[in-house]
């Protein structure tokens, strides 16, 4: 499948139901090779959509033939990752001169992995962050997402385990110069 068939736009609040369904499918299926059932359940607390991204106009959806097949965004706010339900989020604005923009909540529907959706979204995020004078971007990768991010030029900063969902979930903080 080529990117020609993929269409992108900014997410709207009306997309929330479809976005949550896509995220649930992605978390349930794409994490299986990397996490056990308890870790996948724990992931639901620390992953998901932060609706602040939609309100800020920094969250993209990708559609194929009118169907939502991927989503992801970027942020000029301090929170590195996590959804509305995740504890510890911060809406503090970052300073592009010293802070890295955040790439957030990247998901591809399991039926559409390895079709260019993730690369398309990353490109949109990087261009938007660059247009607001950010010099670097940072993200928190799942083990399923790490290969894509490495292939797109991100480098590992640190490995972490997030236990906020009750069971430790391995994650990798990564960054890239713009």
Steps between C-alpha positions, in 0.01 A plus 500: 500500500637842413452823691302633202188319627546634854335827599579698812330779689490647846296299748170637628324430828236312297773245419543394864299177475681382188836605644443307823396189302812519284722550806340206680560274200860618466580455869331159510664357188826679426640467853448120517848408373659726765276499809310242701126533572556684831734751335251559217227565759736736685574678171141620484568728799816656358411511129218654303379834377554828679212709363711812561677406175175525304410827672848637414463399134809279509345154457466334161284219368582295194220353295484246220177488302326697776612260777727607786823299469744702708544795730768691682608846585745732660486742789650824615406400858708331772324161515713243317239225477172375639129539442227693676482225763877500570613659826766770503425689177617861467362762260796735557618646171852414385761751384613405147840659564586251775236225504421217261154480348318179589381238252192348659246219474610331178273210401447297185211258456637142513363430150709786355845473660808548281313699236660841557244635749748544786758668277233732359389608848858546622574719200193714570597534867861590427404760238246662735745508793773643277258772380462608864880524540555175692846358432442152640215256555470241773269205554442202724505186286330173568704193412270455196569855381875509557602353160301766311646783705856373457443466123380863499814631671403499867767403752453340840547720807393265779306184573227532760229284655167664572310334786210747524261241355587241766755297302831626362490580128837546323534821299783679324543878505634613161591828330585642161651828381288685248 
